Amino acid sequence: MLAAAVFVALDPIKRFQEARDSQRWSDVTAAAGAITVDQVDNGGTFVASVAALTDDLFYVIGTDATGCNTTCTAQTTQVACADLTALVTEGYLGSVPMDPSTGTAANTDYYMQKSAAGTIAVGACDPEAAAAISVTQ
């Protein structure tokens, strides 16, 4: 117990950053998994909000109609917002994940990309301790 207390006390800011990055890893994994399971359950067809996205472009996840495409530092070429609330309605996600520091429903501070080959990449826009946080399925 004493060692754990000393470990946290030595660099508490870094420990908090790592904890938030851990949540980001969990969030992007859950979102990518939900998109993939929904796709499999629907015979290879993505949920409508994902199917409508242009292949190989980056989108910030959020309900905002405009404006999320200027906030993501991990991907500087986002084109618009992508609303994943249908995955919640359909039961694939409990809620659309939001960045633990800066995320809102309108702009979660997570991004996604659908490739022409059908893979999905979901990542964190602003990781703190990690160089990058991204999952591809």
Steps between C-alpha positions, in 0.01 A plus 500: 500500500784735588669433167178582312459825692860600426457407132194727465656775709813515284317616190127540556441694178646218293288243690183700428596531132560125482164433668319720246689330215392164640138618478565617144632153405187345649274746319652460153503121537131501600399730213693303237362174636143629498528616139645164396245287689216710355646449153525122549148480644367686196656282233799723432305826484615782726255699710362780278707779657821304432395375157444861390861596574744539211761224505851576624415841648515586871191606695473625857234307692224724631145622454603850391386573145812704428816613669649182641735472207734768634570365847689172459876531540574132429351520151533835329288409199157434649217599271186499715321348797377140524201427722510153659190533719323236288738244653363597842140478378568157349665377822859469378632775730377608843584857402719667242840532671636848571857603574543515880651849485341684212223288349137598466210334318532761225875437463631189676864575411529155342533442126418221261584390149328244278726354234395390153594147610241514778726543801426752771758704690403689815745717691542768763552855379704619796689225684714630784763248611479268198635601160183377330186307590329322212328167433435354155261211440 
